[in-house]
Amino acid sequence: MKMINLDIMSVETGIICHQVNTLGLMGRGLAKEIKEKYPDVYAKYHFICKRFPNSEALYGNIIFVPVTDRLYVSNLFSQVGLIKADRITPTDYGLLKQCLIKTIKKRNEIYETSNIMYEIYLPFKIGCGLAGGSWEEVLKIISEIEQEFSIEFIVCVKG
């Protein structure tokens, strides 16, 4: 894993990953920023959420959206609901791992057709802010995936 001091919203080439819920809401945090900067990402996400009201069908899946010819957003359905007063974390680590692996596979498909290997960018503490996950647990998942797939994620620490 490579950590860099960069606002993930300034990435112009590569794949931006972020965790989403299945409620069709992008009202806070990075999701809100993506919704405002890339309305097509939100439109596709919102459409899928409304099309599949049984949110369990979405868990562990991604919506992979091209926003330019060199930039993609991967919406990771690994947040189960919203954080509640009892502070039970909505981040599901198993689903997060599934989604990151699916993003890698999608990146590899793009490589096969375009011969371009895009970097995969993660926000610092993905799944740990509004969704209340443990960064230590997420780091373990990132490390496992990097070893299994011989990949290096780029984690953006907003400066």
Secondary structure, 3 states (H helix, E strand, C coil): CEEEECCHHHCCCEEEEEEECCCCCCCCHHHHHHHHHCHHHHHHHHHHHHHCCCHHHCCCCEEEEECCCCEEEEEEECECCCCCCCCCCCECHHHHHHHHHHHHHHHHHHHHHHCCCCCEEEECCCCCCCCCCCHHHHHHHHHHHHHHHCCCCEEEECC
